[in-house]
C-alpha cells in the first residue's frame, strides 16, 4: 500500500487553506497539515516524519515565508523538500531569493487556476518551472 503524500499548507489565510483542500479533495492520497505562520510550520516539520510538499505564503506573522525557507534549508533533513510559494507578493527581488532557496514554483494567488496541476507536477518530481530560468 502506498502511503499518502503529506502536504503542509503554511498561510495565515483560512480561505487559502480551504481552497487548497477543496481543490485537492478529489485526490485521496493526500494528508493535509496546516500552519498559520512560518514558526508553526517549522514546528510541524520537526515533529512529522516526512513532508512531501509545502505550500507556502510569503507574508505571514511571526516568521514570514522567506525566513521559514532559510531556516528549513539549513536543516539537512529539509534541504530538498519541495516548496511551492503561493503568494500575492512576487517582485523580481523576492523571486531571486526564492530561486536561491530552491523553491520549486511561485504562483500568484490571483492566478492559481491550474494549481492542482502544479501540485501534481511537483509531487511527480517534474522539473521546476521556477528554477529552469536560474
N, C-alpha and C positions, 0 to 999 in steps of 0.2 A: 504494500500500500504506500502510495506517495504521500508524504507529509505536506500539509498545507503551507503555502507561502505566507510569511509574516510580513505585513506592511505596517509601518509606523507612520501615522499622519501627525505631523507637528505643525500646528497652525492655531492661532488664538481665535479664529472664527469658527463658531459652531456650525454655521452654514457650510463652510468648506468641508468639515468632517462629514456632514450629512450628504452633501453632493458626491464626495468621493465614494462613500459607502454605497450610495444609491446607484451610481454609475457602474460600480463593480459588483453589484448584488448578484448578477447572473453567474458570476464566477465563484463556484462553490469551494474552490481550492485556496481561498484567501482567508487569513485571520487578520483582523484589524486591531491595532493598538493606537491609542490616542494620547497626545500630549498638547498642552495649550501654550507651551513655551519651550525654548531650547534647553533650559535646565531640566525640566521634567522629561524631555525626550532623551537626554543623556542618561538620566537615572534609569529609564526603561532599557536602554542599551546595556547598562551594567547588570541588570537582573534577568534579561532574556538570554536564551541560548544562542539564537541566531535571528537576525533581522535580514530579510531578503531585499527589502526596498524601503526607502524613506521618502515620503512626500513632505517637502519642507517649505515653509513660508520664510521669507527673509525678515519681515517686520513683526517681531513678537516681543512681549515683555520679558524681563529678567535676563534672557540670553537670546540674541537675535540669531537668525539662520546662519550667517557667516561665522559668528562666534562659535555656534554649535558645530559647524563643519570643521573649523580649525581645531577645536578640541577633539572631535571624533577622529579626525585623520591622524592626530598624534598618538592615538591608541592603536597598536598593531592589530588588534582584533577587528577594528573597523576601518582600517586604512583603505580597503577596496569595496566597502559597502556601497551599493548603488543608491544614488540620491537624485531625485527629480525635484527641482525647485519650481514651486507653483506660487507665483507672486505677482503683485501689481507693480513692483519696483524692479525694473530691468535695464538700467542705464549701462552704457558700454564699460564703465569702470567696474561695476559690480559683475558684469559678465566675464571680464578678465579674471577677477578674483575667483569666481565660480569655476572657470576653466582650470585655474591653478590648483584648486581644491578637488578637481576631478569630479565635479557634478556631472551626472550623465546627461541631463537635459534641463532646459529652462523653458517654462511655459507661463505665458501671461494668463492671469486668471480670467481676463476678458476673452481669451482666445482658446479656451480649453475644450473645444468641441470634440476633438479627437483624442481626448485624454486617456480613455480606456486603451486605445491602440498604443499610445506612448508607453503606458504601464506594461502592457503585454510585451512590447518590444524590449523594454528594459529587463524584464524578468526572463526573457528568452536570450539575454546576453547579446543582443544585436549591437552593432557599432553605435557609439554615442553620437547623436546629432550635434551636440554642443562641442565635443572635442575634435570632430573631424576638421574644424577650421582652425584649430590650435596650432 
